[in-house]
Amino acid sequence: MHIVYRAENLFDAHLIKDALAAADIPAHIAGEYLTGGVGQLPAMDYIAVMVPDSSLPRAQGIVREVEATLSEARLAIQDIDDLPDDPLVMPC
């Protein structure tokens, strides 16, 4: 098994795992249950999505696509956060 993605959180890990499963690539989330001990563990780099060696090249392509989509979504959320709180004020 090879790590194909290091996740910041479980949501991202499951998005990757689900995308891989949709492409018939078996995947495992390592460290999924360590999030319960966050107060006692360093809070970074312990969630990883792993795939079999034979699936690595295909999995890497799928991960790149999902990462690009996540990046676009995060930028869109930042754009929304930049809007004024007053619904009557329209940006020009």
mmCIF file as gemmi writes it, N, C-alpha and C atoms, coordinates in Angstrom:
data_model
loop_
_atom_site.group_PDB
_atom_site.id
_atom_site.type_symbol
_atom_site.label_atom_id
_atom_site.label_alt_id
_atom_site.label_comp_id
_atom_site.label_asym_id
_atom_site.label_entity_id
_atom_site.label_seq_id
_atom_site.pdbx_PDB_ins_code
_atom_site.Cartn_x
_atom_site.Cartn_y
_atom_site.Cartn_z
_atom_site.occupancy
_atom_site.B_iso_or_equiv
_atom_site.pdbx_formal_charge
_atom_site.auth_seq_id
_atom_site.auth_asym_id
_atom_site.pdbx_PDB_model_num
ATOM 1 N N . MET Axp A 1 ? 0.849 -1.184 0 1 0 ? 1 A 1
ATOM 2 C CA . MET Axp A 1 ? 0 0 0 1 0 ? 1 A 1
ATOM 3 C C . MET Axp A 1 ? 0.891 1.242 0 1 0 ? 1 A 1
ATOM 4 N N . HIS Axp A 2 ? 0.432 2.241 -0.761 1 0 ? 2 A 1
ATOM 5 C CA . HIS Axp A 2 ? 1.141 3.516 -0.853 1 0 ? 2 A 1
ATOM 6 C C . HIS Axp A 2 ? 0.21 4.65 -0.449 1 0 ? 2 A 1
ATOM 7 N N . ILE Axp A 3 ? 0.784 5.656 0.185 1 0 ? 3 A 1
ATOM 8 C CA . ILE Axp A 3 ? 0.012 6.854 0.501 1 0 ? 3 A 1
ATOM 9 C C . ILE Axp A 3 ? -0.154 7.648 -0.782 1 0 ? 3 A 1
ATOM 10 N N . VAL Axp A 4 ? -1.412 7.919 -1.124 1 0 ? 4 A 1
ATOM 11 C CA . VAL Axp A 4 ? -1.7 8.689 -2.327 1 0 ? 4 A 1
ATOM 12 C C . VAL Axp A 4 ? -2.15 10.107 -1.978 1 0 ? 4 A 1
ATOM 13 N N . TYR Axp A 5 ? -2.541 10.304 -0.701 1 0 ? 5 A 1
ATOM 14 C CA . TYR Axp A 5 ? -3.042 11.62 -0.292 1 0 ? 5 A 1
ATOM 15 C C . TYR Axp A 5 ? -2.911 11.763 1.215 1 0 ? 5 A 1
ATOM 16 N N . ARG Axp A 6 ? -2.386 12.893 1.655 1 0 ? 6 A 1
ATOM 17 C CA . ARG Axp A 6 ? -2.364 13.244 3.09 1 0 ? 6 A 1
ATOM 18 C C . ARG Axp A 6 ? -3.442 14.298 3.297 1 0 ? 6 A 1
ATOM 19 N N . ALA Axp A 7 ? -4.393 13.978 4.147 1 0 ? 7 A 1
ATOM 20 C CA . ALA Axp A 7 ? -5.565 14.834 4.319 1 0 ? 7 A 1
ATOM 21 C C . ALA Axp A 7 ? -5.414 15.77 5.514 1 0 ? 7 A 1
ATOM 22 N N . GLU Axp A 8 ? -6.011 16.957 5.365 1 0 ? 8 A 1
ATOM 23 C CA . GLU Axp A 8 ? -6.058 17.912 6.477 1 0 ? 8 A 1
ATOM 24 C C . GLU Axp A 8 ? -7.151 17.524 7.47 1 0 ? 8 A 1
ATOM 25 N N . ASN Axp A 9 ? -8.174 16.823 6.963 1 0 ? 9 A 1
ATOM 26 C CA . ASN Axp A 9 ? -9.299 16.447 7.826 1 0 ? 9 A 1
ATOM 27 C C . ASN Axp A 9 ? -9.977 15.21 7.248 1 0 ? 9 A 1
ATOM 28 N N . LEU Axp A 10 ? -10.894 14.64 8.021 1 0 ? 10 A 1
ATOM 29 C CA . LEU Axp A 10 ? -11.581 13.423 7.591 1 0 ? 10 A 1
ATOM 30 C C . LEU Axp A 10 ? -12.503 13.658 6.402 1 0 ? 10 A 1
ATOM 31 N N . PHE Axp A 11 ? -13.067 14.846 6.294 1 0 ? 11 A 1
ATOM 32 C CA . PHE Axp A 11 ? -13.954 15.135 5.165 1 0 ? 11 A 1
ATOM 33 C C . PHE Axp A 11 ? -13.196 14.993 3.844 1 0 ? 11 A 1
ATOM 34 N N . ASP Axp A 12 ? -12.017 15.618 3.781 1 0 ? 12 A 1
ATOM 35 C CA . ASP Axp A 12 ? -11.214 15.534 2.56 1 0 ? 12 A 1
ATOM 36 C C . ASP Axp A 12 ? -10.785 14.096 2.286 1 0 ? 12 A 1
ATOM 37 N N . ALA Axp A 13 ? -10.401 13.385 3.332 1 0 ? 13 A 1
ATOM 38 C CA . ALA Axp A 13 ? -9.978 11.987 3.166 1 0 ? 13 A 1
ATOM 39 C C . ALA Axp A 13 ? -11.109 11.145 2.582 1 0 ? 13 A 1
ATOM 40 N N . HIS Axp A 14 ? -12.313 11.344 3.081 1 0 ? 14 A 1
ATOM 41 C CA . HIS Axp A 14 ? -13.444 10.559 2.577 1 0 ? 14 A 1
ATOM 42 C C . HIS Axp A 14 ? -13.839 10.979 1.166 1 0 ? 14 A 1
ATOM 43 N N . LEU Axp A 15 ? -13.675 12.256 0.828 1 0 ? 15 A 1
ATOM 44 C CA . LEU Axp A 15 ? -13.936 12.67 -0.554 1 0 ? 15 A 1
ATOM 45 C C . LEU Axp A 15 ? -12.993 11.956 -1.518 1 0 ? 15 A 1
ATOM 46 N N . ILE Axp A 16 ? -11.729 11.882 -1.138 1 0 ? 16 A 1
ATOM 47 C CA . ILE Axp A 16 ? -10.741 11.186 -1.97 1 0 ? 16 A 1
ATOM 48 C C . ILE Axp A 16 ? -11.064 9.702 -2.032 1 0 ? 16 A 1
ATOM 49 N N . LYS Axp A 17 ? -11.324 9.099 -0.892 1 0 ? 17 A 1
ATOM 50 C CA . LYS Axp A 17 ? -11.62 7.662 -0.858 1 0 ? 17 A 1
ATOM 51 C C . LYS Axp A 17 ? -12.851 7.342 -1.703 1 0 ? 17 A 1
ATOM 52 N N . ASP Axp A 18 ? -13.893 8.162 -1.613 1 0 ? 18 A 1
ATOM 53 C CA . ASP Axp A 18 ? -15.109 7.934 -2.394 1 0 ? 18 A 1
ATOM 54 C C . ASP Axp A 18 ? -14.856 8.093 -3.892 1 0 ? 18 A 1
ATOM 55 N N . ALA Axp A 19 ? -14.034 9.073 -4.268 1 0 ? 19 A 1
ATOM 56 C CA . ALA Axp A 19 ? -13.702 9.262 -5.687 1 0 ? 19 A 1
ATOM 57 C C . ALA Axp A 19 ? -12.923 8.053 -6.208 1 0 ? 19 A 1
ATOM 58 N N . LEU Axp A 20 ? -12.021 7.536 -5.387 1 0 ? 20 A 1
ATOM 59 C CA . LEU Axp A 20 ? -11.262 6.348 -5.789 1 0 ? 20 A 1
ATOM 60 C C . LEU Axp A 20 ? -12.176 5.133 -5.892 1 0 ? 20 A 1
ATOM 61 N N . ALA Axp A 21 ? -13.083 4.989 -4.952 1 0 ? 21 A 1
ATOM 62 C CA . ALA Axp A 21 ? -14.025 3.863 -4.988 1 0 ? 21 A 1
ATOM 63 C C . ALA Axp A 21 ? -14.907 3.925 -6.234 1 0 ? 21 A 1
ATOM 64 N N . ALA Axp A 22 ? -15.288 5.137 -6.645 1 0 ? 22 A 1
ATOM 65 C CA . ALA Axp A 22 ? -16.107 5.301 -7.854 1 0 ? 22 A 1
ATOM 66 C C . ALA Axp A 22 ? -15.354 4.846 -9.098 1 0 ? 22 A 1
ATOM 67 N N . ALA Axp A 23 ? -14.019 4.874 -9.027 1 0 ? 23 A 1
ATOM 68 C CA . ALA Axp A 23 ? -13.189 4.416 -10.14 1 0 ? 23 A 1
ATOM 69 C C . ALA Axp A 23 ? -12.727 2.969 -9.922 1 0 ? 23 A 1
ATOM 70 N N . ASP Axp A 24 ? -13.367 2.279 -8.993 1 0 ? 24 A 1
ATOM 71 C CA . ASP Axp A 24 ? -13.034 0.883 -8.664 1 0 ? 24 A 1
ATOM 72 C C . ASP Axp A 24 ? -11.6 0.702 -8.174 1 0 ? 24 A 1
ATOM 73 N N . ILE Axp A 25 ? -11.114 1.688 -7.437 1 0 ? 25 A 1
ATOM 74 C CA . ILE Axp A 25 ? -9.793 1.595 -6.83 1 0 ? 25 A 1
ATOM 75 C C . ILE Axp A 25 ? -10.004 1.438 -5.323 1 0 ? 25 A 1
ATOM 76 N N . PRO Axp A 26 ? -9.57 0.31 -4.761 1 0 ? 26 A 1
ATOM 77 C CA . PRO Axp A 26 ? -9.724 0.138 -3.316 1 0 ? 26 A 1
ATOM 78 C C . PRO Axp A 26 ? -8.826 1.11 -2.562 1 0 ? 26 A 1
ATOM 79 N N . ALA Axp A 27 ? -9.345 1.7 -1.509 1 0 ? 27 A 1
ATOM 80 C CA . ALA Axp A 27 ? -8.572 2.668 -0.735 1 0 ? 27 A 1
ATOM 81 C C . ALA Axp A 27 ? -8.857 2.484 0.75 1 0 ? 27 A 1
ATOM 82 N N . HIS Axp A 28 ? -7.889 2.878 1.549 1 0 ? 28 A 1
ATOM 83 C CA . HIS Axp A 28 ? -7.995 2.771 3.004 1 0 ? 28 A 1
ATOM 84 C C . HIS Axp A 28 ? -7.564 4.104 3.611 1 0 ? 28 A 1
ATOM 85 N N . ILE Axp A 29 ? -8.285 4.557 4.623 1 0 ? 29 A 1
ATOM 86 C CA . ILE Axp A 29 ? -7.901 5.782 5.325 1 0 ? 29 A 1
ATOM 87 C C . ILE Axp A 29 ? -7.123 5.38 6.573 1 0 ? 29 A 1
ATOM 88 N N . ALA Axp A 30 ? -5.836 5.645 6.56 1 0 ? 30 A 1
ATOM 89 C CA . ALA Axp A 30 ? -4.978 5.369 7.714 1 0 ? 30 A 1
ATOM 90 C C . ALA Axp A 30 ? -5.057 6.543 8.679 1 0 ? 30 A 1
ATOM 91 N N . GLY Axp A 31 ? -5.166 6.247 9.953 1 0 ? 31 A 1
ATOM 92 C CA . GLY Axp A 31 ? -5.218 7.29 10.967 1 0 ? 31 A 1
ATOM 93 C C . GLY Axp A 31 ? -6.597 7.862 11.197 1 0 ? 31 A 1
ATOM 94 N N . GLU Axp A 32 ? -7.609 7.25 10.586 1 0 ? 32 A 1
ATOM 95 C CA . GLU Axp A 32 ? -8.973 7.777 10.7 1 0 ? 32 A 1
ATOM 96 C C . GLU Axp A 32 ? -9.44 7.853 12.145 1 0 ? 32 A 1
ATOM 97 N N . TYR Axp A 33 ? -9.086 6.872 12.931 1 0 ? 33 A 1
ATOM 98 C CA . TYR Axp A 33 ? -9.58 6.831 14.305 1 0 ? 33 A 1
ATOM 99 C C . TYR Axp A 33 ? -8.664 7.55 15.291 1 0 ? 33 A 1
ATOM 100 N N . LEU Axp A 34 ? -7.572 8.104 14.801 1 0 ? 34 A 1
ATOM 101 C CA . LEU Axp A 34 ? -6.68 8.875 15.671 1 0 ? 34 A 1
ATOM 102 C C . LEU Axp A 34 ? -7.238 10.256 15.979 1 0 ? 34 A 1
ATOM 103 N N . THR Axp A 35 ? -8.241 10.693 15.204 1 0 ? 35 A 1
ATOM 104 C CA . THR Axp A 35 ? -8.794 12.029 15.438 1 0 ? 35 A 1
ATOM 105 C C . THR Axp A 35 ? -9.444 12.136 16.806 1 0 ? 35 A 1
ATOM 106 N N . GLY Axp A 36 ? -9.816 11.032 17.396 1 0 ? 36 A 1
ATOM 107 C CA . GLY Axp A 36 ? -10.392 11.057 18.743 1 0 ? 36 A 1
ATOM 108 C C . GLY Axp A 36 ? -9.378 11.448 19.799 1 0 ? 36 A 1
ATOM 109 N N . GLY Axp A 37 ? -8.094 11.292 19.49 1 0 ? 37 A 1
ATOM 110 C CA . GLY Axp A 37 ? -7.046 11.629 20.448 1 0 ? 37 A 1
ATOM 111 C C . GLY Axp A 37 ? -6.327 12.913 20.122 1 0 ? 37 A 1
ATOM 112 N N . VAL Axp A 38 ? -6.984 13.82 19.387 1 0 ? 38 A 1
ATOM 113 C CA . VAL Axp A 38 ? -6.32 15.044 18.937 1 0 ? 38 A 1
ATOM 114 C C . VAL Axp A 38 ? -5.728 15.831 20.097 1 0 ? 38 A 1
ATOM 115 N N . GLY Axp A 39 ? -6.368 15.847 21.227 1 0 ? 39 A 1
ATOM 116 C CA . GLY Axp A 39 ? -5.828 16.593 22.362 1 0 ? 39 A 1
ATOM 117 C C . GLY Axp A 39 ? -4.53 16.014 22.867 1 0 ? 39 A 1
ATOM 118 N N . GLN Axp A 40 ? -4.262 14.747 22.542 1 0 ? 40 A 1
ATOM 119 C CA . GLN Axp A 40 ? -3.06 14.094 23.035 1 0 ? 40 A 1
ATOM 120 C C . GLN Axp A 40 ? -2.044 13.815 21.936 1 0 ? 40 A 1
ATOM 121 N N . LEU Axp A 41 ? -2.403 14.11 20.68 1 0 ? 41 A 1
ATOM 122 C CA . LEU Axp A 41 ? -1.515 13.863 19.549 1 0 ? 41 A 1
ATOM 123 C C . LEU Axp A 41 ? -1.219 15.172 18.829 1 0 ? 41 A 1
ATOM 124 N N . PRO Axp A 42 ? -0.104 15.24 18.109 1 0 ? 42 A 1
ATOM 125 C CA . PRO Axp A 42 ? 0.105 16.425 17.272 1 0 ? 42 A 1
ATOM 126 C C . PRO Axp A 42 ? -1.026 16.514 16.253 1 0 ? 42 A 1
ATOM 127 N N . ALA Axp A 43 ? -1.592 17.669 16.077 1 0 ? 43 A 1
ATOM 128 C CA . ALA Axp A 43 ? -2.795 17.824 15.255 1 0 ? 43 A 1
ATOM 129 C C . ALA Axp A 43 ? -2.466 18.032 13.784 1 0 ? 43 A 1
ATOM 130 N N . MET Axp A 44 ? -1.587 17.201 13.224 1 0 ? 44 A 1
ATOM 131 C CA . MET Axp A 44 ? -1.288 17.332 11.812 1 0 ? 44 A 1
ATOM 132 C C . MET Axp A 44 ? -0.674 16.05 11.268 1 0 ? 44 A 1
ATOM 133 N N . ASP Axp A 45 ? -0.917 15.841 9.994 1 0 ? 45 A 1
ATOM 134 C CA . ASP Axp A 45 ? -0.235 14.795 9.233 1 0 ? 45 A 1
ATOM 135 C C . ASP Axp A 45 ? -0.435 13.379 9.773 1 0 ? 45 A 1
ATOM 136 N N . TYR Axp A 46 ? -1.617 13.046 10.225 1 0 ? 46 A 1
ATOM 137 C CA . TYR Axp A 46 ? -1.842 11.673 10.66 1 0 ? 46 A 1
ATOM 138 C C . TYR Axp A 46 ? -3 11.005 9.924 1 0 ? 46 A 1
ATOM 139 N N . ILE Axp A 47 ? -3.629 11.688 8.979 1 0 ? 47 A 1
ATOM 140 C CA . ILE Axp A 47 ? -4.696 11.087 8.178 1 0 ? 47 A 1
ATOM 141 C C . ILE Axp A 47 ? -4.17 10.943 6.743 1 0 ? 47 A 1
ATOM 142 N N . ALA Axp A 48 ? -4.162 9.716 6.243 1 0 ? 48 A 1
ATOM 143 C CA . ALA Axp A 48 ? -3.655 9.471 4.894 1 0 ? 48 A 1
ATOM 144 C C . ALA Axp A 48 ? -4.565 8.474 4.177 1 0 ? 48 A 1
ATOM 145 N N . VAL Axp A 49 ? -4.711 8.669 2.877 1 0 ? 49 A 1
ATOM 146 C CA . VAL Axp A 49 ? -5.457 7.724 2.048 1 0 ? 49 A 1
ATOM 147 C C . VAL Axp A 49 ? -4.426 6.853 1.341 1 0 ? 49 A 1
ATOM 148 N N . MET Axp A 50 ? -4.613 5.543 1.45 1 0 ? 50 A 1
ATOM 149 C CA . MET Axp A 50 ? -3.665 4.595 0.887 1 0 ? 50 A 1
ATOM 150 C C . MET Axp A 50 ? -4.342 3.715 -0.155 1 0 ? 50 A 1
ATOM 151 N N . VAL Axp A 51 ? -3.572 3.356 -1.178 1 0 ? 51 A 1
ATOM 152 C CA . VAL Axp A 51 ? -4.067 2.483 -2.25 1 0 ? 51 A 1
ATOM 153 C C . VAL Axp A 51 ? -3.038 1.388 -2.522 1 0 ? 51 A 1
ATOM 154 N N . PRO Axp A 52 ? -3.468 0.291 -3.146 1 0 ? 52 A 1
ATOM 155 C CA . PRO Axp A 52 ? -2.52 -0.765 -3.511 1 0 ? 52 A 1
ATOM 156 C C . PRO Axp A 52 ? -1.504 -0.261 -4.539 1 0 ? 52 A 1
ATOM 157 N N . ASP Axp A 53 ? -0.334 -0.873 -4.545 1 0 ? 53 A 1
ATOM 158 C CA . ASP Axp A 53 ? 0.741 -0.488 -5.47 1 0 ? 53 A 1
ATOM 159 C C . ASP Axp A 53 ? 0.263 -0.464 -6.919 1 0 ? 53 A 1
ATOM 160 N N . SER Axp A 54 ? -0.52 -1.465 -7.301 1 0 ? 54 A 1
ATOM 161 C CA . SER Axp A 54 ? -0.947 -1.581 -8.693 1 0 ? 54 A 1
ATOM 162 C C . SER Axp A 54 ? -1.893 -0.462 -9.13 1 0 ? 54 A 1
ATOM 163 N N . SER Axp A 55 ? -2.523 0.21 -8.178 1 0 ? 55 A 1
ATOM 164 C CA . SER Axp A 55 ? -3.487 1.263 -8.496 1 0 ? 55 A 1
ATOM 165 C C . SER Axp A 55 ? -2.905 2.663 -8.382 1 0 ? 55 A 1
ATOM 166 N N . LEU Axp A 56 ? -1.66 2.765 -7.974 1 0 ? 56 A 1
ATOM 167 C CA . LEU Axp A 56 ? -1.078 4.07 -7.66 1 0 ? 56 A 1
ATOM 168 C C . LEU Axp A 56 ? -1.14 5.076 -8.81 1 0 ? 56 A 1
ATOM 169 N N . PRO Axp A 57 ? -0.724 4.737 -10.031 1 0 ? 57 A 1
ATOM 170 C CA . PRO Axp A 57 ? -0.759 5.746 -11.102 1 0 ? 57 A 1
ATOM 171 C C . PRO Axp A 57 ? -2.166 6.285 -11.38 1 0 ? 57 A 1
ATOM 172 N N . ARG Axp A 58 ? -3.149 5.407 -11.468 1 0 ? 58 A 1
ATOM 173 C CA . ARG Axp A 58 ? -4.534 5.859 -11.697 1 0 ? 58 A 1
ATOM 174 C C . ARG Axp A 58 ? -5.039 6.682 -10.525 1 0 ? 58 A 1
ATOM 175 N N . ALA Axp A 59 ? -4.723 6.242 -9.319 1 0 ? 59 A 1
ATOM 176 C CA . ALA Axp A 59 ? -5.176 6.938 -8.115 1 0 ? 59 A 1
ATOM 177 C C . ALA Axp A 59 ? -4.594 8.349 -8.054 1 0 ? 59 A 1
ATOM 178 N N . GLN Axp A 60 ? -3.346 8.518 -8.432 1 0 ? 60 A 1
ATOM 179 C CA . GLN Axp A 60 ? -2.72 9.841 -8.397 1 0 ? 60 A 1
ATOM 180 C C . GLN Axp A 60 ? -3.439 10.82 -9.327 1 0 ? 60 A 1
ATOM 181 N N . GLY Axp A 61 ? -3.867 10.349 -10.489 1 0 ? 61 A 1
ATOM 182 C CA . GLY Axp A 61 ? -4.621 11.205 -11.409 1 0 ? 61 A 1
ATOM 183 C C . GLY Axp A 61 ? -5.957 11.633 -10.818 1 0 ? 61 A 1
ATOM 184 N N . ILE Axp A 62 ? -6.641 10.702 -10.177 1 0 ? 62 A 1
ATOM 185 C CA . ILE Axp A 62 ? -7.935 11.015 -9.564 1 0 ? 62 A 1
ATOM 186 C C . ILE Axp A 62 ? -7.747 11.989 -8.41 1 0 ? 62 A 1
ATOM 187 N N . VAL Axp A 63 ? -6.708 11.784 -7.621 1 0 ? 63 A 1
ATOM 188 C CA . VAL Axp A 63 ? -6.44 12.681 -6.493 1 0 ? 63 A 1
ATOM 189 C C . VAL Axp A 63 ? -6.17 14.098 -7 1 0 ? 63 A 1
ATOM 190 N N . ARG Axp A 64 ? -5.418 14.232 -8.076 1 0 ? 64 A 1
ATOM 191 C CA . ARG Axp A 64 ? -5.157 15.573 -8.642 1 0 ? 64 A 1
ATOM 192 C C . ARG Axp A 64 ? -6.461 16.261 -9.039 1 0 ? 64 A 1
ATOM 193 N N . GLU Axp A 65 ? -7.373 15.508 -9.646 1 0 ? 65 A 1
ATOM 194 C CA . GLU Axp A 65 ? -8.664 16.087 -10.047 1 0 ? 65 A 1
ATOM 195 C C . GLU Axp A 65 ? -9.469 16.54 -8.836 1 0 ? 65 A 1
ATOM 196 N N . VAL Axp A 66 ? -9.526 15.712 -7.804 1 0 ? 66 A 1
ATOM 197 C CA . VAL Axp A 66 ? -10.291 16.067 -6.602 1 0 ? 66 A 1
ATOM 198 C C . VAL Axp A 66 ? -9.645 17.258 -5.901 1 0 ? 66 A 1
ATOM 199 N N . GLU Axp A 67 ? -8.312 17.275 -5.814 1 0 ? 67 A 1
ATOM 200 C CA . GLU Axp A 67 ? -7.623 18.408 -5.191 1 0 ? 67 A 1
ATOM 201 C C . GLU Axp A 67 ? -7.917 19.71 -5.925 1 0 ? 67 A 1
ATOM 202 N N . ALA Axp A 68 ? -7.957 19.664 -7.251 1 0 ? 68 A 1
ATOM 203 C CA . ALA Axp A 68 ? -8.256 20.871 -8.036 1 0 ? 68 A 1
ATOM 204 C C . ALA Axp A 68 ? -9.671 21.345 -7.738 1 0 ? 68 A 1
ATOM 205 N N . THR Axp A 69 ? -10.608 20.419 -7.648 1 0 ? 69 A 1
ATOM 206 C CA . THR Axp A 69 ? -11.998 20.781 -7.345 1 0 ? 69 A 1
ATOM 207 C C . THR Axp A 69 ? -12.11 21.361 -5.936 1 0 ? 69 A 1
ATOM 208 N N . LEU Axp A 70 ? -11.426 20.743 -4.98 1 0 ? 70 A 1
ATOM 209 C CA . LEU Axp A 70 ? -11.443 21.266 -3.609 1 0 ? 70 A 1
ATOM 210 C C . LEU Axp A 70 ? -10.841 22.66 -3.541 1 0 ? 70 A 1
ATOM 211 N N . SER Axp A 71 ? -9.772 22.871 -4.274 1 0 ? 71 A 1
ATOM 212 C CA . SER Axp A 71 ? -9.124 24.184 -4.297 1 0 ? 71 A 1
ATOM 213 C C . SER Axp A 71 ? -10.066 25.251 -4.85 1 0 ? 71 A 1
ATOM 214 N N . GLU Axp A 72 ? -10.749 24.929 -5.942 1 0 ? 72 A 1
ATOM 215 C CA . GLU Axp A 72 ? -11.716 25.87 -6.521 1 0 ? 72 A 1
ATOM 216 C C . GLU Axp A 72 ? -12.848 26.165 -5.542 1 0 ? 72 A 1
ATOM 217 N N . ALA Axp A 73 ? -13.33 25.145 -4.856 1 0 ? 73 A 1
ATOM 218 C CA . ALA Axp A 73 ? -14.424 25.33 -3.9 1 0 ? 73 A 1
ATOM 219 C C . ALA Axp A 73 ? -13.981 26.213 -2.73 1 0 ? 73 A 1
ATOM 220 N N . ARG Axp A 74 ? -12.756 25.999 -2.257 1 0 ? 74 A 1
ATOM 221 C CA . ARG Axp A 74 ? -12.258 26.817 -1.147 1 0 ? 74 A 1
ATOM 222 C C . ARG Axp A 74 ? -12.092 28.277 -1.56 1 0 ? 74 A 1
ATOM 223 N N . LEU Axp A 75 ? -11.645 28.506 -2.791 1 0 ? 75 A 1
ATOM 224 C CA . LEU Axp A 75 ? -11.527 29.882 -3.278 1 0 ? 75 A 1
ATOM 225 C C . LEU Axp A 75 ? -12.9 30.542 -3.396 1 0 ? 75 A 1
ATOM 226 N N . ALA Axp A 76 ? -13.891 29.789 -3.852 1 0 ? 76 A 1
ATOM 227 C CA . ALA Axp A 76 ? -15.248 30.331 -3.965 1 0 ? 76 A 1
ATOM 228 C C . ALA Axp A 76 ? -15.793 30.699 -2.589 1 0 ? 76 A 1
ATOM 229 N N . ILE Axp A 77 ? -15.496 29.885 -1.595 1 0 ? 77 A 1
ATOM 230 C CA . ILE Axp A 77 ? -15.954 30.181 -0.231 1 0 ? 77 A 1
ATOM 231 C C . ILE Axp A 77 ? -15.273 31.442 0.282 1 0 ? 77 A 1
ATOM 232 N N . GLN Axp A 78 ? -13.993 31.607 -0.014 1 0 ? 78 A 1
ATOM 233 C CA . GLN Axp A 78 ? -13.291 32.828 0.4 1 0 ? 78 A 1
ATOM 234 C C . GLN Axp A 78 ? -13.897 34.054 -0.263 1 0 ? 78 A 1
ATOM 235 N N . ASP Axp A 79 ? -14.28 33.933 -1.534 1 0 ? 79 A 1
ATOM 236 C CA . ASP Axp A 79 ? -14.91 35.052 -2.237 1 0 ? 79 A 1
ATOM 237 C C . ASP Axp A 79 ? -16.224 35.432 -1.571 1 0 ? 79 A 1
ATOM 238 N N . ILE Axp A 80 ? -16.975 34.428 -1.147 1 0 ? 80 A 1
ATOM 239 C CA . ILE Axp A 80 ? -18.251 34.7 -0.467 1 0 ? 80 A 1
ATOM 240 C C . ILE Axp A 80 ? -17.992 35.381 0.87 1 0 ? 80 A 1
ATOM 241 N N . ASP Axp A 81 ? -16.96 34.945 1.578 1 0 ? 81 A 1
ATOM 242 C CA . ASP Axp A 81 ? -16.628 35.552 2.87 1 0 ? 81 A 1
ATOM 243 C C . ASP Axp A 81 ? -16.196 37.005 2.723 1 0 ? 81 A 1
ATOM 244 N N . ASP Axp A 82 ? -15.705 37.377 1.556 1 0 ? 82 A 1
ATOM 245 C CA . ASP Axp A 82 ? -15.262 38.755 1.326 1 0 ? 82 A 1
ATOM 246 C C . ASP Axp A 82 ? -16.423 39.712 1.052 1 0 ? 82 A 1
ATOM 247 N N . LEU Axp A 83 ? -17.621 39.191 0.832 1 0 ? 83 A 1
ATOM 248 C CA . LEU Axp A 83 ? -18.777 40.045 0.58 1 0 ? 83 A 1
ATOM 249 C C . LEU Axp A 83 ? -19.2 40.738 1.877 1 0 ? 83 A 1
ATOM 250 N N . PRO Axp A 84 ? -19.78 41.92 1.783 1 0 ? 84 A 1
ATOM 251 C CA . PRO Axp A 84 ? -20.239 42.616 2.995 1 0 ? 84 A 1
ATOM 252 C C . PRO Axp A 84 ? -21.383 41.857 3.653 1 0 ? 84 A 1
ATOM 253 N N . ASP Axp A 85 ? -21.498 42.018 4.966 1 0 ? 85 A 1
ATOM 254 C CA . ASP Axp A 85 ? -22.549 41.349 5.724 1 0 ? 85 A 1
ATOM 255 C C . ASP Axp A 85 ? -23.926 41.944 5.471 1 0 ? 85 A 1
ATOM 256 N N . ASP Axp A 86 ? -23.978 43.196 5.058 1 0 ? 86 A 1
ATOM 257 C CA . ASP Axp A 86 ? -25.243 43.867 4.829 1 0 ? 86 A 1
ATOM 258 C C . ASP Axp A 86 ? -25.822 43.411 3.471 1 0 ? 86 A 1
ATOM 259 N N . PRO Axp A 87 ? -26.975 42.733 3.475 1 0 ? 87 A 1
ATOM 260 C CA . PRO Axp A 87 ? -27.529 42.223 2.218 1 0 ? 87 A 1
ATOM 261 C C . PRO Axp A 87 ? -27.976 43.331 1.255 1 0 ? 87 A 1
ATOM 262 N N . LEU Axp A 88 ? -28.112 44.566 1.757 1 0 ? 88 A 1
ATOM 263 C CA . LEU Axp A 88 ? -28.523 45.667 0.895 1 0 ? 88 A 1
ATOM 264 C C . LEU Axp A 88 ? -27.358 46.319 0.162 1 0 ? 88 A 1
ATOM 265 N N . VAL Axp A 89 ? -26.15 46.023 0.623 1 0 ? 89 A 1
ATOM 266 C CA . VAL Axp A 89 ? -24.964 46.579 -0.029 1 0 ? 89 A 1
ATOM 267 C C . VAL Axp A 89 ? -24.541 45.608 -1.128 1 0 ? 89 A 1
ATOM 268 N N . MET Axp A 90 ? -24.526 46.103 -2.356 1 0 ? 90 A 1
ATOM 269 C CA . MET Axp A 90 ? -24.154 45.276 -3.494 1 0 ? 90 A 1
ATOM 270 C C . MET Axp A 90 ? -22.74 45.648 -3.95 1 0 ? 90 A 1
ATOM 271 N N . PRO Axp A 91 ? -21.871 44.642 -4.156 1 0 ? 91 A 1
ATOM 272 C CA . PRO Axp A 91 ? -20.545 44.977 -4.647 1 0 ? 91 A 1
ATOM 273 C C . PRO Axp A 91 ? -20.62 45.489 -6.087 1 0 ? 91 A 1
ATOM 274 N N . CYS Axp A 92 ? -19.746 46.41 -6.417 1 0 ? 92 A 1
ATOM 275 C CA . CYS Axp A 92 ? -19.719 46.987 -7.769 1 0 ? 92 A 1
ATOM 276 C C . CYS Axp A 92 ? -18.733 46.28 -8.646 1 0 ? 92 A 1
